[in-house]
Amino acid sequence: MNRSIRRRLDREKRKIKKRLAPLIGGTEPREPGRPELRASGIVYDVAERCHAIPCGGVGAIMRLVASVGLARALDERLGILKVARPYQDSDHVLNIALNVLCGGTVLEDIEIRRNDAAFLDAVGARAIPDPTTAGDFVRRFDGDAVWRLMRIINTLRIGVWQRSGLARGTARIDADGSIVPTTGECKEGMALSYKGVWGYHPLLVSLANTGEPLFIVNRSGNRPSHEGAPHVLDEAIAVCRRAGFDDVLLRGDTDFTMARHLDRWDDDGVRFVLGYDSNPPFVDRAENMRPGDYEELVREAGRVFSSTRAKQPRIKEEIVKERGYLNKRLVSEDTAEFEHKPSKAKKSYRIVVLRKHIVEERGQLTLSEDFRYFFYVTNDRTLTQDQVIAESNARCNQENLIEQLKNGVRALHAPVNALNANWAYMVIASLAWTLKVWSGLLLPVSPRRRETHEAEREAIVRMDFRSFIQRFIMVPAQILRSGRRTIYRLLAWRPDMPIFFRLLDAF
C-alpha cells in the first residue's frame, strides 16, 4: 500500500471517528427527540457519466484468480466445451462463482450482473453467460469431468498452501454427509433419505486446518454416509502429502469406521480417530471395567473471557426448571481404554471409552441416573485419552462448514435437474468459499507485526461467508477505463480497508 492511499484511509478513519464520537456512550443528540434515521429530502436521479458497482471487492478476487492461475488451468485441463462460442470453460466456472461472491443466491441472479455494463467493464468482459447458458454448462458434466474439476482446484490449492506456509505439521481431514433437500419432482438421482426428506446426500471431505472443502461427491438421497468415502479419503490424503504436510489424521463419526480399511491406512502411516458403534458387547465391556480404570475427563476451555464482564444468567435452564420440563444434566465425564480387533481387520487398535454420568430431572425432582458410553477407535498410541476425545469433538466443527456451504454460500443446493449437473454446481459454487479462504491464506504477514497480521489472516480464513462479502466484497466502487487499465475507485471507507490493500499487494 503506497503512502498516498494510506494517508487517505487514515483521513477517512479520522472523519468517521469524529462523526461518531458525540453519540458514543449515550450522549444526547443535538436535537432531543429527533430520530437519527429520516426519509426527508431523498431524491433519485440517473448518472450519465459515472459508472459504479456495489461489489468493488470483485476486482481483488479477479486478481487472486489470475495470481493462482485458476482461469488458465481450467481452460487447459477441464475440457467441457469443444469449441468456445464465445465463452471458455473458465468463463462459465468463474461466472457462477462470482455470482455467489457478489451476493447472488440462485442462478437467476446472474442476469442482474449480465445487464450491468459497469460490472462487465469491471471484470473485463464484453458479456457473461446468462442463467440458462450457465445451467446448460453444468449439465454437460459427467462424473469424470467433476472429478477433473476438483483435481484442478486441488492442484492450485497445494500451491496456495505452500505460498502461505501452511503445508506443514498435521493435516486433519474430516468426512461427513449431509442431506440436500429439494421440493422438485424431476430431479434425476433424488431419493427419500433416512430422515424422510427427498433430495441428495453429498459427501463432504474437508481440511480442518483451513476449513476448505477438498472433495464434494453428490449421491442419491437414500445412500449411506460412508458410501464411496474410502476412495475420496485416499484422494484427500494424496493431496495433503503432495502439499508437504508431515502427517495426516483422519476424523469421522461412527459411519466412517470402515474396518476393512483400517489396516491399510495404518500400514500407510495415516493416523485416524473415528467414532465406533456403541453396541451391547462394547457397553458390557465398559460397564465391567474396574473403577480404577476410569480417569476424570478435564476439558480445556474453548475461550478465555475477560474477568471484567459479568457472566450472563442461564435463561433457558431457569425456564426448564420452572416449567417442569424433562432435563438431562451432565454430572461428570470419565475415560478409559481397551484393545480391540475389528472383525474385518487383522490388527488390534485402541478403543477409548467416554463415560458420561447423566441425571434426568423434572423441576426439582431427580427421576433417574444413568451412564452413557461413547467409543472411539484410533491407531495413535501417543495421544492421551483426553486428546483422543478432543480430536473427535473438534471434528464437529465441520458442521459449521456444512452450514456455511448450505446457507451462506448456498453451494449445497440442487438448482438443475440431473445428479451430475447438481454435483458440478456444488463444486463450482463452493469455489467461492475456497477463494475466500485463499484470500486469508495469502494475506501478507510482516515480521514486525507478525502476531497481529497472523490474527487477521486467521480471522478471514474462519470468517462467515456473508460477513466476508459485506466487509471485503460489497464496497461500492466507480469503474474507470484508462488505457489498458481498469481502475476501481472505491467510494466508501471500511475499517478493513488497510487489510484489503495489503491483500492486493500479495497479488
HELIX and SHEET records of a PDB file:
HELIX    1   1 ARG A    3  LEU A   20  1                                  18    
HELIX    2   2 ALA A   21  LEU A   23  5                                   3    
HELIX    3   3 VAL A   58  VAL A   68  1                                  11    
HELIX    4   4 LEU A   70  ARG A   77  1                                   8    
HELIX    5   5 ASP A   89  LEU A  101  1                                  13    
HELIX    6   6 LEU A  107  ASP A  109  5                                   3    
HELIX    7   7 ILE A  110  ARG A  114  1                                   5    
HELIX    8   8 ALA A  117  ALA A  122  1                                   6    
HELIX    9   9 PRO A  131  ARG A  139  1                                   9    
HELIX   10  10 GLY A  143  SER A  164  1                                  22    
HELIX   11  11 ALA A  229  ALA A  243  1                                  15    
HELIX   12  12 THR A  254  PHE A  256  5                                   3    
HELIX   13  13 ALA A  259  ASP A  267  1                                   9    
HELIX   14  14 PRO A  280  GLU A  287  1                                   8    
HELIX   15  15 PRO A  291  ASP A  293  5                                   3    
HELIX   16  16 ILE A  315  GLU A  322  1                                   8    
HELIX   17  17 GLN A  385  ALA A  394  1                                  10    
HELIX   18  18 ARG A  395  ASN A  397  5                                   3    
HELIX   19  19 GLN A  398  GLU A  403  1                                   6    
HELIX   20  20 GLN A  404  GLY A  408  3                                   5    
HELIX   21  21 LEU A  419  LEU A  441  1                                  23    
HELIX   22  22 PRO A  447  ARG A  449  5                                   3    
HELIX   23  23 ARG A  450  ARG A  462  1                                  13    
HELIX   24  24 PHE A  465  PHE A  468  1                                   4    
HELIX   25  25 ILE A  469  ILE A  473  3                                   5    
HELIX   26  26 MET A  497  ALA A  506  1                                  10    
SHEET    1   A 3 ALA A  52  ILE A  53  0                                        
SHEET    2   A 3 ALA A 477  SER A 482 -1                                        
SHEET    3   A 3 ARG A 485  LEU A 490 -1                                        
SHEET    1   B 9 GLU A 212  VAL A 217  0                                        
SHEET    2   B 9 LEU A 203  LEU A 207 -1                                        
SHEET    3   B 9 THR A 170  GLY A 177 -1                                        
SHEET    4   B 9 ASP A 247  GLY A 252  1                                        
SHEET    5   B 9 ARG A 271  TYR A 276  1                                        
SHEET    6   B 9 LEU A 365  THR A 378 -1                                        
SHEET    7   B 9 TYR A 349  ARG A 362 -1                                        
SHEET    8   B 9 LEU A 326  HIS A 340 -1                                        
SHEET    9   B 9 GLU A 295  GLU A 296 -1                                        
SHEET    1   C 3 VAL A 180  PRO A 181  0                                        
SHEET    2   C 3 TRP A 198  TYR A 200 -1                                        
SHEET    3   C 3 ALA A 191  LEU A 192 -1                                        
END                                                                             
